[in-house]
Amino acid sequence: MLGRIDPSRKNVTVVGAGISGLLTAYYLDARGYQVTLLEKSSEVGGLIQSHSLPTGLAESAAHSLLATPPVLELCEKLGVELFSVQENSKARFIFRDARMQKLPLKFLEILGAIRRALFARSTGQEITVQDWALKHLGQAPATYLMTPMLRGIYGASPAEISLTAAFPKLQIPAGKTLLGYFVGNFIKARISILRGRSSSRARPRMMTPRGGMHEIVAALETSLQSTLQDRFKKGTEVQDLGTLLNSGTTVILCTPAQVAAQLIMGLDAAGAALARELRQIPYSPMVSVTAHVPTAAFAEAPHGVGVLMPPSTDRKCLGILFNSSSFPQRVNTLDWQSFTLMLGGSQGEKWLAFSDEELSGVVRQELIEVLKMESQAEVKLKIFRWPRAIPLYSAELEKNWQRIEEGLPKGLVLCSNYTGQVSIRGILENLHSRLEPASRS
């Protein structure tokens, strides 16, 4: 979140009913604010949509979320039941040497990583995740662990991602080693638990609603329609942001950066400068393809969460999620398997221009070569194209944040996946911790 909500101003207008806007409106309403929610389209949820197909479910974007305590609390209040990854399907794979591997590092590479974790001391100047990984783990872990993970989350390489923007908890003070720093933190946490200063928490699990991620969107929409009533306005576009701000309401723009820029640019000279900053925020494009394949097309259907691809493998996709292996009700019968292939990323804009037929050929080849699908198997596809899918959490974005904070007029706040948290879980936790109750004065 960029900007600050003044708890003494009870009226708040949230613009945009994507997942950020729905969550913002929900938490503000629960804390006593008089919330109005405006959405220019007739549908809510933004990128988060779940499609029911004859063969099963297809998610347009996120297919699960990490169930931390605030996530569990929210879903319980909304009446959304979450399901964990199935017990026999928790394995995660990296594709190396033309096969899927649970542990992609070789013996000497593991020894090298341990040595660096023990002895390599931080300079405090590790700017990117790549700098951090090379310093504290070495080249092989950076290539076969960090790079696939970052491509899967952000659609970008570790060299493009700022350590402090995306993973501030990984920042190690100058002079400390990776192992020494985190072992020290672990010991401090255990002492606090033993002394009763904090409670022990189970490791959060990856979970999803049975009917898909849109169940969370639908539950939020239902709850807000009940509490906001006629202050929940779909099909309503903001024409004049200045008039809205002058009305005495706090305005929270829960829209992509480009949309926020369009709304802000007409305010004044300062608004035009702020709009330029917002337009400079880069996004990674993504193409998400859900493929339903007959179970009989595999000698042995893959079990696990999915497989990620290092760029050195020269594969076309960034990764493949094993939907029907991971969660219940992803397919309508056991005769089918469901997979999601991710293409694109910061260096993959070309995939947006591929036709459905061209993408079908690419997906089929990836399934054959990675998952050993029979070459003549029937494949049913649902394709989603997102030209501006994931903000690039670079060092430059941190500078954008600072300049945007300095230029925001009073009463204007920005909250979206480019303002500090890219995941649904992250946005939710940030709102849960930061929003104050409305002042009673």
PAROVEX-372750 format. One record per residue (C-alpha): z, y, x; residue number from 1. Coordinates in steps of 0.001 Angstrom, whole numbers, plus 500000, padded with zeros to 6 digits. Layout:
<rs>
((Z,Y,X),NUM)
...
</rs>
This chain:
<rs>
((500000,500000,500000),1)
((499055,503444,501296),2)
((501007,506384,499927),3)
((504346,506412,498156),4)
((505291,506078,494502),5)
((507840,508723,493524),6)
((510483,506919,491411),7)
((511336,510204,489657),8)
((507850,510297,488096),9)
((508005,507743,485288),10)
((504333,507878,484270),11)
((501958,505823,486396),12)
((498253,505164,485869),13)
((496840,502089,487593),14)
((493061,502181,488029),15)
((491409,498765,488349),16)
((492510,495444,486849),17)
((491572,493118,489664),18)
((494420,490981,490975),19)
((495898,493977,492872),20)
((495875,496177,489778),21)
((497311,493494,487514),22)
((500154,492773,489933),23)
((500855,496474,490504),24)
((500981,497195,486774),25)
((503168,494132,486154),26)
((505793,495021,488775),27)
((505864,498716,487863),28)
((506289,497908,484185),29)
((509100,495469,485022),30)
((510851,498240,486998),31)
((510856,500685,484101),32)
((507762,502813,484723),33)
((505536,503971,481860),34)
((502335,502266,483003),35)
((498772,502811,481851),36)
((496206,500321,483175),37)
((492512,501293,483197),38)
((489646,498865,483860),39)
((486027,499946,483563),40)
((484666,496468,482723),41)
((485522,494218,479803),42)
((486913,491507,482108),43)
((489885,491529,484490),44)
((490668,489640,487701),45)
((487980,490955,490047),46)
((486997,488270,492543),47)
((489490,485760,491101),48)
((487593,483728,488520),49)
((487673,480017,487638),50)
((484563,478483,486057),51)
((484584,475263,484031),52)
((481420,473235,484692),53)
((480341,469903,483149),54)
((481458,468142,486339),55)
((484597,470146,487079),56)
((486095,473447,488220),57)
((484512,476071,490473),58)
((486581,478897,491977),59)
((484762,482128,492740),60)
((487138,483088,495578),61)
((490706,481970,496400),62)
((491405,478351,495401),63)
((495165,478358,496133),64)
((498016,480486,497461),65)
((501092,480035,499615),66)
((504028,479592,497231),67)
((506752,481767,498756),68)
((509856,482604,496657),69)
((508322,485776,495086),70)
((505196,483777,494141),71)
((507285,481019,492547),72)
((509429,483580,490723),73)
((506391,485372,489298),74)
((504663,482183,488156),75)
((507852,480923,486520),76)
((508202,484185,484559),77)
((504546,484040,483540),78)
((504776,480380,482535),79)
((502154,479299,485086),80)
((502777,475800,486422),81)
((501852,475331,490088),82)
((500830,472090,491792),83)
((501178,471279,495488),84)
((498553,469626,497653),85)
((498502,465935,496789),86)
((500672,463770,499047),87)
((497855,461716,500570),88)
((495649,464758,501203),89)
((497586,467155,503423),90)
((495498,466675,506571),91)
((493593,469664,507958),92)
((490634,469170,510279),93)
((488671,471033,512936),94)
((485069,470017,513614),95)
((484583,469271,517316),96)
((482328,466870,519210),97)
((480338,466205,516014),98)
((483323,464870,514060),99)
((486369,466035,512114),100)
((489598,465958,514124),101)
((493212,466587,513114),102)
((494060,467569,516688),103)
((490953,469073,518294),104)
((492518,469776,521713),105)
((492169,467389,524627),106)
((495188,466245,526641),107)
((494720,468673,529537),108)
((494077,471532,527093),109)
((497396,470781,525366),110)
((499198,470779,528709),111)
((497602,474108,529576),112)
((498688,475598,526258),113)
((502276,474407,526775),114)
((502305,475884,530273),115)
((501139,479265,528995),116)
((503629,479215,526101),117)
((506408,478549,528625),118)
((505478,480955,531400),119)
((502877,483574,530330),120)
((504730,486833,529697),121)
((503487,489390,527224),122)
((502374,492741,528570),123)
((502890,494315,525143),124)
((499222,495317,525275),125)
((497640,492380,523443),126)
((495493,494355,520990),127)
((493455,491656,519262),128)
((494336,488137,518168),129)
((491902,486969,520856),130)
((493912,488812,523548),131)
((497097,487182,522227),132)
((495641,483688,522055),133)
((494131,483810,525539),134)
((497372,485154,527026),135)
((499814,482746,525355),136)
((497733,479633,524612),137)
((494550,479659,526691),138)
((490807,479386,526104),139)
((490637,476010,524321),140)
((493307,476828,521679),141)
((491679,480229,521155),142)
((488312,478543,520579),143)
((489329,475473,518592),144)
((492439,476655,516743),145)
((492613,480445,516364),146)
((488885,481091,515902),147)
((488365,478582,513047),148)
((491535,479810,511330),149)
((490543,483498,511530),150)
((487005,482747,510360),151)
((488486,480862,507408),152)
((490894,483662,506413),153)
((489057,486867,507335),154)
((485495,485731,507933),155)
((485780,487226,511421),156)
((486485,486199,515004),157)
((489858,486729,516766),158)
((488200,489375,518930),159)
((487568,491476,515800),160)
((491057,491156,514295),161)
((493956,493412,515284),162)
((497168,491542,516046),163)
((499432,494225,514566),164)
((497254,494773,511473),165)
((496864,491125,510494),166)
((499721,489243,512198),167)
((502471,491690,513176),168)
((505049,488874,513350),169)
((503107,487319,516239),170)
((503577,490396,518413),171)
((505727,489457,521401),172)
((507729,492134,523262),173)
((506652,492916,526808),174)
((508202,490546,529325),175)
((508818,487753,526795),176)
((507052,484383,526674),177)
((505733,482819,523464),178)
((508141,479897,523505),179)
((511145,481927,524630),180)
((510639,484608,522000),181)
((510175,482309,519008),182)
((512870,479843,520060),183)
((515239,482802,520392),184)
((514320,484026,516911),185)
((514785,480534,515480),186)
((518260,480244,516997),187)
((519246,483670,515642),188)
((518045,482688,512180),189)
((520039,479449,512242),190)
((523186,481292,513347),191)
((522733,483764,510449),192)
((522445,480861,508017),193)
((525571,479180,509412),194)
((527495,482445,509131),195)
((526312,482920,505559),196)
((524341,486079,506268),197)
((521091,484581,505024),198)
((520007,481508,503103),199)
((517937,478601,504347),200)
((514471,478552,502821),201)
((512133,475619,502518),202)
((508755,475990,504144),203)
((506352,477487,501550),204)
((503703,475118,500241),205)
((500058,475695,499383),206)
((499846,475488,495580),207)
((497520,476232,492680),208)
((497576,476181,488860),209)
((496089,473042,487293),210)
((493345,475001,485557),211)
((492467,477188,488531),212)
((493557,480519,489977),213)
((492357,482417,486935),214)
((495388,481049,485065),215)
((497496,483567,486999),216)
((495058,486351,486067),217)
((495073,485295,482396),218)
((498881,485113,482289),219)
((499205,488583,483828),220)
((496664,489944,481353),221)
((498518,488414,478394),222)
((501871,489731,479613),223)
((500529,493246,480191),224)
((498725,493361,476846),225)
((502052,492532,475217),226)
((504103,495147,477085),227)
((501569,497945,477596),228)
((499720,497470,474273),229)
((497281,500387,473841),230)
((498037,501592,477383),231)
((496047,498596,478688),232)
((492502,499924,478392),233)
((489471,497823,479271),234)
((485995,499322,479214),235)
((487478,502642,480353),236)
((486118,504369,483464),237)
((487876,507257,485224),238)
((485522,510227,485176),239)
((487744,512941,486662),240)
((490490,511891,489072),241)
((491631,515494,489568),242)
((492421,515976,485889),243)
((494326,512694,485857),244)
((496425,513725,488875),245)
((497121,517159,487380),246)
((498455,515554,484213),247)
((501663,514636,486054),248)
((501044,510923,486351),249)
((501120,509017,489636),250)
((497691,507433,490109),251)
((497351,504121,491940),252)
((493790,503155,492840),253)
((493605,499351,492941),254)
((489892,499225,493666),255)
((487707,498378,496668),256)
((487566,501119,499287),257)
((484063,502233,498319),258)
((485059,502670,494670),259)
((488179,504602,495676),260)
((486008,506843,497872),261)
((483685,507602,494954),262)
((486635,508644,492797),263)
((488335,510739,495498),264)
((485355,512580,496979),265)
((485162,515115,494146),266)
((488746,516346,494452),267)
((488284,519038,497130),268)
((487386,519340,500839),269)
((490358,517176,501761),270)
((489231,514610,499187),271)
((485761,514520,500756),272)
((487303,513858,504172),273)
((489491,511121,502704),274)
((486460,509567,501021),275)
((484667,509425,504382),276)
((487598,507480,505857),277)
((487490,505004,502993),278)
((483735,504492,503354),279)
((484217,503593,507011),280)
((486348,500550,506177),281)
((484177,497513,506977),282)
((484115,494382,504840),283)
((482890,490900,505684),284)
((480312,489466,503249),285)
((480852,485941,501966),286)
((478920,483308,500074),287)
((481100,480672,498422),288)
((479382,477523,497181),289)
((481165,474880,495113),290)
((479393,471517,495399),291)
((480054,468613,493053),292)
((478890,465316,494549),293)
((479097,461753,493153),294)
((481922,459775,494780),295)
((479440,456960,495358),296)
((477543,459210,497790),297)
((480253,458591,500432),298)
((481130,455357,502153),299)
((484629,456858,502213),300)
((485331,460107,500393),301)
((487094,462620,502683),302)
((490829,463115,502145),303)
((492622,466279,503196),304)
((492677,470006,502606),305)
((489450,470758,504426),306)
((487667,471264,507722),307)
((487034,474475,509683),308)
((484198,475099,512135),309)
((484476,476746,515570),310)
((481348,478811,516292),311)
((480644,476624,519331),312)
((479726,473741,516985),313)
((476706,475716,515764),314)
((477374,474687,512164),315)
((476038,476894,509378),316)
((479230,477157,507304),317)
((482622,478561,508315),318)
((484457,475696,506662),319)
((484562,473185,503824),320)
((487464,472847,501381),321)
((488092,469409,499863),322)
((488971,470594,496357),323)
((489258,467318,494454),324)
((491152,465694,497317),325)
((493665,468553,497500),326)
((494549,469346,493899),327)
((494505,467683,490458),328)
((491899,468443,487788),329)
((489271,469865,490149),330)
((486731,467353,488744),331)
((486445,465947,485233),332)
((486229,462294,486295),333)
((486872,460294,489463),334)
((483124,459689,489669),335)
((482775,463127,491279),336)
((484048,464920,494382),337)
((484378,468704,494672),338)
((483901,470783,497826),339)
((483696,474503,498561),340)
((481559,475666,501484),341)
((482091,479140,502915),342)
((479190,480963,504548),343)
((478906,484489,505877),344)
((481625,486483,507543),345)
((481348,489581,509712),346)
((478293,488193,511518),347)
((476772,486356,508555),348)
((475250,488971,506262),349)
((471931,487077,506286),350)
((473327,484440,503911),351)
((473453,486957,501061),352)
((469659,487126,501088),353)
((469174,483347,500896),354)
((467819,482103,497579),355)
((469683,479466,495576),356)
((467111,476910,496700),357)
((467561,477834,500374),358)
((471347,477709,500077),359)
((471069,474330,498373),360)
((469219,472961,501389),361)
((471811,474375,503807),362)
((474734,472996,501787),363)
((473144,469572,501504),364)
((472592,469402,505273),365)
((476170,470461,506006),366)
((477543,467797,503649),367)
((475362,465146,505260),368)
((476197,466034,508859),369)
((479883,466912,508469),370)
((481090,464672,505621),371)
((478519,461864,506009),372)
((477152,462223,502497),373)
((474116,460068,501660),374)
((470966,462090,502226),375)
((469520,461465,498731),376)
((472747,462171,496815),377)
((472760,464371,493743),378)
((474480,467710,494434),379)
((475413,470187,491687),380)
((476078,473730,492947),381)
((477784,476900,491743),382)
((477031,479849,494051),383)
((479023,483076,494381),384)
((477798,485975,496523),385)
((480230,488714,497608),386)
((478578,491498,499695),387)
((481998,493100,500306),388)
((484463,490218,500152),389)
((487143,490604,502840),390)
((488221,493794,504656),391)
((487948,493541,508435),392)
((491521,493942,509745),393)
((490487,495536,513029),394)
((492227,498007,515314),395)
((489993,500672,513779),396)
((491353,499846,510319),397)
((494854,500684,511557),398)
((493569,504109,512580),399)
((491987,504462,509135),400)
((495364,503708,507544),401)
((497038,506479,509521),402)
((494375,509059,508706),403)
((494296,508039,505033),404)
((498096,508287,504734),405)
((497960,511797,506220),406)
((495188,512873,503836),407)
((496466,511438,500545),408)
((497343,514157,498005),409)
((500712,514007,496267),410)
((500776,511514,493439),411)
((497896,509379,494716),412)
((498494,505850,496043),413)
((496069,503146,497206),414)
((496776,499452,496739),415)
((494135,496818,497380),416)
((493266,494081,499857),417)
((492326,496695,502500),418)
((495701,498502,502471),419)
((497847,496049,504440),420)
((497696,492609,502825),421)
((494514,490609,502294),422)
((495892,487598,500385),423)
((497184,487406,496813),424)
((500508,486183,498182),425)
((500694,489083,500637),426)
((499873,491727,498013),427)
((502422,490213,495632),428)
((505196,490087,498252),429)
((504488,493652,499343),430)
((504753,494949,495781),431)
((507852,492843,495121),432)
((509689,494366,498075),433)
((508422,497963,498033),434)
((508423,499104,494422),435)
((511576,500920,493374),436)
((512944,501151,489830),437)
((511930,504283,487945),438)
((514462,507103,488068),439)
((516538,507552,484911),440)
((516796,511308,485396),441)
</rs>
